[in-house]
Amino acid sequence: MATALVDAIRERKGEAVAAELLAEAGLPRSPSPDDPVREARAAILHRALRDRWPDEAVELGRTSGRRAGQALLEKQLPKRARSLLSNAPWTISAWMLSRAMTQHAWFFTGSGAFEVADGMRFVIRANPLIRGESADRPICVFHAAMFEALYASLVDRRLICEEATCEAAGDDACRFSFGLDPSLSATPSDRPGLVPFPVPPGPLGTTLRLRRGA
C-alpha cells in the first residue's frame, strides 16, 4: 500500500523529495509491492502528504489509492476469480468481493477494524492511516479511491466511492458508500438494473481467497 503513495509523490515531486519522506518514515529505500511496511510508517507518509501539500493531497491520495486497488487486483486476486467476478450478476459479484475484502482486510486496514455495514457500505474503525489526526472534513481519500478501483473494475465501471464520515473529523468511524457516476451513461455492456445497494445478504456457498502477500 505504501508503494503506490511513494510512487505518486516521486512522479509529482521528484526523487529527492520522495527519498526525504522515506527517511522521515524510517524506510531505507522505496518499498517494493511485495515488501511489508509497518502501518505506523505508512501513516507517516500519508500524514506528510497532507501536511506538506494540502492543495494536492486529495489528487495524490486518489491516484495512489487507485494504483493500490489495481495492485491488489493483479497481485492478490487470482485471474480466474477476477473473471468470475466480472461475469457474474452484479449483485453476486459485489457481495463476493465484499466478502473477500472482509476476510483479508489486514491487507488495507492493518490493526483497524473493517466491516461491510450494509450492502456496499464499508466501515473502518481505528483507521491506522489517520490515527491521531484532526480535520474539518473526511480525509481518507486513499481508501475511498482503492475501494472505487476494485469495484469499478470488477462490478461496474460507473461505481464511485466516497467517504461520508471520518474519525479525523470527529466521527466514531470512517464510513464509505458507493454511488453511480452521473457523468457516465449506461451502455449495453454495463450491468442491467445496477443500483448502489443493497447487495443480497447470506451465504452463497462461494468464498474468494486473496493470495497472501505484501
VENPE-V823919 format. One line per field, one symbol per residue. ss: DSSP state (A for helix, B for strand, O for the rest). A space follows every 10 residues. Layout:
BEGIN
ss->???
END
This chain:
BEGIN
ss->OAAAAAAAAA AAAOAAAAAA AAAAOOOOOO OOOOOOOOAA AAAAAAAAAA AAOOOOAAAA AAAAAAAAAA AAAAAAOOAA AAAAAAAOOA AAAAAAAAAA AAAOOAAAAO OOBBBBOOOO OBBBBOOOOO OOOOOOOOOO AAAAAAAAAA AAAAOOOOBB BBBBBOAAAO OOOBBBBBBB OOOOOOOOOO OOOOOOOOOO OOOOOOOOOO OOOO
END
